[in-house]
Amino acid sequence: MMERKTKTAFVLDNPYSNPQWPHLSPDISETILDLLCSLIEPIGHYRNEYINRSKGKRSKKRKRDNGSGNEDISKPSQPSLSSYLTIGFNSTIRQLETIIQNRPSNFNEDLGEPSRSPFLAAVIVPLPPTHSINPLYSSIPQFIYSASSSTPIRLIPLPKAAESRLCSCLELPRVGFLGIFEDAPGAGPLISYIRNRIAEVEVLWLKNAIGGRYKEVNIRATEIPVGVQPKNTKATKPKIVEVRGSKTVGALSSARVS
């Protein structure tokens, strides 16, 4: 069997490696999940007891017509922790963007803590197996790194199966992203555990861009196979027929126009 010929192709490659998500051992993941669930369970209990699940617009209209839409004055306030969490992709990304916008413009100075927005201590994400090729997750390390200051925000990837447990604790159908503020009440043990065991996210191209250091061009050489074109297989050009009114003008006199 003849070996296929190859040729060398040169490709301009990224001089930096792609940002990597932190890798957690099963024991650390389980401990973080246990601490997190014990922290957020009161929110789920409150939702289950005092927040009625939506039954659609017709149900709301029926309540208004019957005059039964009065709120219960004895209803307690939500757990204070609710104001120190971001639940979902949109709210978490908006908070990260707010922190980034409030950072000093001079990146060479000591950034310190954001002064006008609550500072996130950690972002927890139950990752699907295909997260590496999913554009929804590819930008998360860059957001985390850009929003971090003297105390980096920790990015916590959990197994996808952890989402069902978080949903059960919060009484929500989906919990794909969960952010915890630095000063969240009762979150001290969880945040301390995370910072002692989870490394900070590094995005090399952003780190070098802030420092103003030059990075050489990376040219990657790749061997690609060269296909052998079969003989007597000339490509045939399409036959073009132009119609003008009721007359037909074309390169082929036998062309028929219906």
C-alpha positions as CSV (number, residue, x, y, z in Angstrom):
1,M,0.0,0.0,0.0
2,M,1.4,3.4,-1.1
3,E,1.9,5.9,1.7
4,R,0.1,9.2,1.1
5,K,2.3,12.2,0.5
6,T,2.3,15.0,3.0
7,K,3.3,18.6,3.0
8,T,4.2,21.0,5.7
9,A,1.7,23.8,6.4
10,F,2.6,26.8,8.6
11,V,-0.2,28.2,10.8
12,L,-0.1,31.3,13.0
13,D,-0.9,30.0,16.4
14,N,-1.8,31.7,19.7
15,P,1.4,32.2,21.7
16,Y,-0.5,31.7,24.9
17,S,-2.2,28.5,26.2
18,N,-5.9,28.5,26.6
19,P,-7.2,29.4,30.1
20,Q,-7.7,26.3,32.2
21,W,-10.5,25.6,34.6
22,P,-9.3,24.5,38.1
23,H,-9.3,20.8,38.7
24,L,-11.0,19.6,41.8
25,S,-10.6,16.2,43.4
26,P,-13.9,14.3,44.2
27,D,-13.4,14.8,47.9
28,I,-12.9,18.6,47.6
29,S,-15.9,18.9,45.3
30,E,-18.1,16.9,47.7
31,T,-17.0,19.0,50.7
32,I,-17.7,22.3,48.8
33,L,-21.1,21.1,47.8
34,D,-22.0,20.0,51.3
35,L,-20.9,23.4,52.8
36,L,-22.8,25.3,50.0
37,C,-26.0,23.3,50.4
38,S,-26.1,23.8,54.2
39,L,-25.6,27.6,53.5
40,I,-28.4,28.0,50.9
41,E,-31.0,25.6,52.2
42,P,-32.9,28.3,54.2
43,I,-33.5,30.1,51.0
44,G,-35.2,27.0,49.5
45,H,-37.2,26.5,52.7
46,Y,-38.5,30.1,52.4
47,R,-39.4,29.7,48.8
48,N,-41.2,26.5,49.5
49,E,-43.2,28.0,52.4
50,Y,-44.0,31.5,51.3
51,I,-43.5,31.9,47.5
52,N,-46.3,30.5,45.3
53,R,-45.1,28.9,42.1
54,S,-46.3,30.8,39.0
55,K,-49.4,29.3,37.3
56,G,-49.5,31.7,34.4
57,K,-51.2,35.0,33.5
58,R,-54.8,33.5,33.6
59,S,-54.3,32.4,37.2
60,K,-53.2,36.0,38.2
61,K,-56.2,37.5,36.4
62,R,-58.6,35.1,38.1
63,K,-57.2,36.1,41.5
64,R,-57.7,39.8,40.7
65,D,-61.2,39.2,39.7
66,N,-62.0,37.3,42.8
67,G,-60.3,39.9,45.0
68,S,-57.9,37.3,46.5
69,G,-54.7,38.9,45.5
70,N,-54.0,40.5,48.9
71,E,-50.6,39.7,50.3
72,D,-50.2,38.0,53.7
73,I,-49.1,40.7,56.1
74,S,-47.6,38.0,58.4
75,K,-45.2,36.8,55.7
76,P,-41.6,37.0,57.0
77,S,-38.8,38.7,55.1
78,Q,-36.5,36.6,52.9
79,P,-33.3,35.3,54.4
80,S,-30.6,38.0,54.3
81,L,-28.3,35.6,52.4
82,S,-30.5,36.1,49.3
83,S,-29.0,39.6,48.7
84,Y,-25.5,38.2,48.7
85,L,-25.9,35.6,45.9
86,T,-26.1,35.8,42.1
87,I,-28.1,32.9,40.7
88,G,-28.0,32.2,37.0
89,F,-25.7,33.1,34.1
90,N,-27.1,36.6,33.4
91,S,-27.0,37.9,37.0
92,T,-23.5,36.5,37.6
93,I,-22.0,37.9,34.4
94,R,-23.7,41.3,35.1
95,Q,-22.1,41.4,38.5
96,L,-18.7,40.5,37.1
97,E,-19.1,43.2,34.4
98,T,-20.0,45.8,37.1
99,I,-16.9,44.9,39.1
100,I,-14.7,45.2,36.0
101,Q,-16.2,48.6,35.1
102,N,-15.5,50.0,38.6
103,R,-11.9,49.0,38.5
104,P,-9.2,51.8,38.2
105,S,-8.2,52.6,34.7
106,N,-4.5,52.3,35.4
107,F,-3.9,48.6,35.6
108,N,-0.3,49.0,36.7
109,E,-1.4,50.4,40.0
110,D,-2.5,48.4,43.0
111,L,-6.1,47.6,42.1
112,G,-7.3,47.1,45.7
113,E,-10.9,46.2,46.4
114,P,-13.8,47.5,44.2
115,S,-15.2,50.5,45.9
116,R,-18.7,50.8,44.4
117,S,-19.9,47.2,44.0
118,P,-20.1,44.1,46.1
119,F,-17.1,41.9,45.6
120,L,-17.6,38.3,44.6
121,A,-15.5,35.8,46.5
122,A,-16.4,32.7,44.3
123,V,-18.3,31.6,41.3
124,I,-19.6,28.1,41.4
125,V,-20.5,26.3,38.1
126,P,-21.8,22.8,37.6
127,L,-19.9,21.9,34.4
128,P,-21.4,19.7,31.7
129,P,-19.0,17.2,30.0
130,T,-18.9,19.3,26.8
131,H,-18.0,22.6,28.5
132,S,-14.6,22.8,26.6
133,I,-16.4,23.3,23.3
134,N,-19.4,25.2,24.6
135,P,-19.1,29.0,24.0
136,L,-21.2,29.7,27.1
137,Y,-18.4,28.6,29.3
138,S,-15.3,29.6,27.3
139,S,-15.3,33.2,28.4
140,I,-15.9,32.6,32.2
141,P,-12.1,32.3,33.1
142,Q,-11.5,35.7,31.4
143,F,-14.4,37.3,33.3
144,I,-13.1,35.9,36.6
145,Y,-9.5,37.1,36.0
146,S,-10.6,40.5,34.8
147,A,-12.8,41.1,37.8
148,S,-10.3,39.8,40.3
149,S,-8.3,42.3,42.4
150,S,-5.8,41.8,45.3
151,T,-7.9,38.9,46.5
152,P,-8.7,36.8,43.3
153,I,-12.2,35.4,42.7
154,R,-12.2,31.7,42.8
155,L,-13.8,29.7,40.0
156,I,-15.3,26.4,41.3
157,P,-16.2,23.8,38.7
158,L,-18.5,21.1,40.2
159,P,-19.8,17.9,38.5
160,K,-22.9,18.4,36.4
161,A,-24.8,16.1,38.8
162,A,-24.3,18.7,41.5
163,E,-26.9,21.0,39.8
164,S,-29.8,18.8,40.8
165,R,-28.8,19.1,44.4
166,L,-28.5,22.9,44.2
167,C,-31.9,23.1,42.5
168,S,-33.4,21.0,45.4
169,C,-31.8,23.3,48.0
170,L,-33.0,26.5,46.3
171,E,-36.3,25.2,45.1
172,L,-35.5,26.4,41.5
173,P,-35.7,24.5,38.2
174,R,-32.1,25.5,37.1
175,V,-29.0,26.6,38.9
176,G,-26.2,26.8,36.3
177,F,-24.2,29.6,37.9
178,L,-24.0,30.7,41.5
179,G,-21.9,33.7,42.8
180,I,-21.2,34.3,46.4
181,F,-20.4,37.8,47.7
182,E,-17.3,38.4,50.0
183,D,-19.4,39.5,53.0
184,A,-22.2,36.9,52.6
185,P,-23.5,36.1,56.1
186,G,-22.6,32.6,57.2
187,A,-20.4,32.0,54.2
188,G,-17.1,32.4,56.1
189,P,-16.2,28.7,56.5
190,L,-17.1,28.0,52.8
191,I,-15.0,30.9,51.5
192,S,-12.1,30.1,53.7
193,Y,-12.1,26.4,52.6
194,I,-12.3,27.4,48.9
195,R,-9.4,29.9,49.2
196,N,-7.2,27.4,51.0
197,R,-7.6,24.7,48.4
198,I,-8.5,26.2,45.0
199,A,-5.9,28.0,43.0
200,E,-6.7,31.3,41.3
201,V,-7.5,31.4,37.6
202,E,-4.7,32.6,35.3
203,V,-5.2,34.0,31.8
204,L,-1.7,34.5,30.5
205,W,-2.5,36.7,27.5
206,L,-4.4,39.1,29.7
207,K,-1.6,39.0,32.3
208,N,1.0,39.8,29.7
209,A,-1.1,42.5,28.1
210,I,-1.5,44.3,31.4
211,G,2.2,44.1,32.1
212,G,3.1,45.3,28.6
213,R,5.5,42.5,27.9
214,Y,6.2,41.4,24.3
215,K,5.4,37.9,23.3
216,E,7.0,36.4,20.2
217,V,4.8,35.2,17.3
218,N,4.1,31.5,17.5
219,I,4.2,29.7,14.1
220,R,3.1,26.1,14.2
221,A,4.2,23.6,11.6
222,T,1.7,20.8,10.8
223,E,2.1,17.9,8.4
224,I,-1.1,17.5,6.3
225,P,-1.8,14.8,3.7
226,V,-1.8,15.6,0.1
227,G,-4.7,14.1,-1.8
228,V,-4.2,12.4,-5.2
229,Q,-6.6,13.7,-7.8
230,P,-8.0,10.8,-10.1
231,K,-7.2,11.0,-13.8
232,N,-9.7,12.2,-16.4
233,T,-11.9,13.9,-13.8
234,K,-11.9,17.4,-15.1
235,A,-14.3,19.7,-13.4
236,T,-17.2,20.7,-15.7
237,K,-18.4,24.3,-15.6
238,P,-22.1,24.9,-15.1
239,K,-24.0,25.8,-18.3
240,I,-25.4,29.4,-18.0
241,V,-28.6,30.3,-19.7
242,E,-29.8,33.9,-19.9
243,V,-33.4,34.7,-20.6
244,R,-34.3,38.0,-22.1
245,G,-38.0,38.4,-22.7
246,S,-39.2,35.5,-24.9
247,K,-35.7,34.9,-26.4
248,T,-33.0,32.6,-25.0
249,V,-29.3,33.4,-25.4
250,G,-26.8,30.9,-24.0
251,A,-23.5,29.2,-24.5
252,L,-25.4,26.0,-25.5
253,S,-27.6,26.3,-28.5
254,S,-29.6,23.3,-27.5
255,A,-30.6,24.7,-24.1
256,R,-34.3,24.6,-23.5
257,V,-36.1,27.1,-21.3
258,S,-39.6,26.3,-20.0
